[in-house]
Amino acid sequence: MLELLKKAEILTERDPPGRAATFNNMACYYRRQGKLHAALQYLQKALKIESKLTNVQNPADTHINTCAVLSQLGRHQTALEHAQNALILLQEELLSPPGATGNAAPPQADRIAVLAIAYHNIGVEQEFLKRFEQSILSYRKGVEVAERYLGAKHPICITLKNSLVASKKAAASAAKTANTEKMKKELQAKINAPAVMPKANIKGPKGADIDVDITTPSPYAPSPKK
């Protein structure tokens, strides 16, 4: 497999679109081998080539692949940005051009699948970044797209539904944890606050008030001997 990809790299030396596609394929190969840094290097090369081209076939796919590799490397914010770039490109690709008639052909299922994957990847990265409410919205939008164009039984649709349920549970758990931590901090603040002893007013000579601290005995203090 790698030998074929190396040959393709040589053959596409003067074919920028083909070279970008080859680098994408090499990135997928290295990712499967667990060589994530090598995969990322080839994806960056592909993105650099595609950024200089006026007509790129399926440019969103490179961003989707880059998102997946960056996520595995723990770089979730950058991974999210690439997934969002992919979503923008896919929306531009799939939206009917201005002036199109109502008889325009429906989008191809394989491109709709990539669109649903983009929503899924955005949701995943938002979860990693603890943005649970945003992730729920992303998964929900992905489910809507997948159900409409791919069908409720499509594997991508099922995956999105499962991710949506899991994200809702994670959001509820995070909210519960945050509330518990808030209560702990409030309780700790009360414990650490300086004690204020109650005052008792005793009439002194000529009716003057005398403030006397009333000390509450400690429950752990020994009882006075009789």
Buried (B, 14 or more C-beta within 10 A) or exposed (E): EEEEBEEBBEEBEEEBBBBBBBBBBBBBBBBEEEEBEBBBBBBBBBBEBBEEEEEBEBBBBBBBBBBBBBBBBEBBEBBBBBBBBBBEBBEEBBEEEEEEEEEEEEBEEEBBBBBBBBBBBBBBBBBBBEBBEBBBBBBBBBBBBBBEBBEEEBEBBEBBBEBBEBBBEBBEEBEEEEEEEEEEEEEEEEEEEEEEEEEEEEEEEEEEEEEEEEEEEEEEEEEEEE
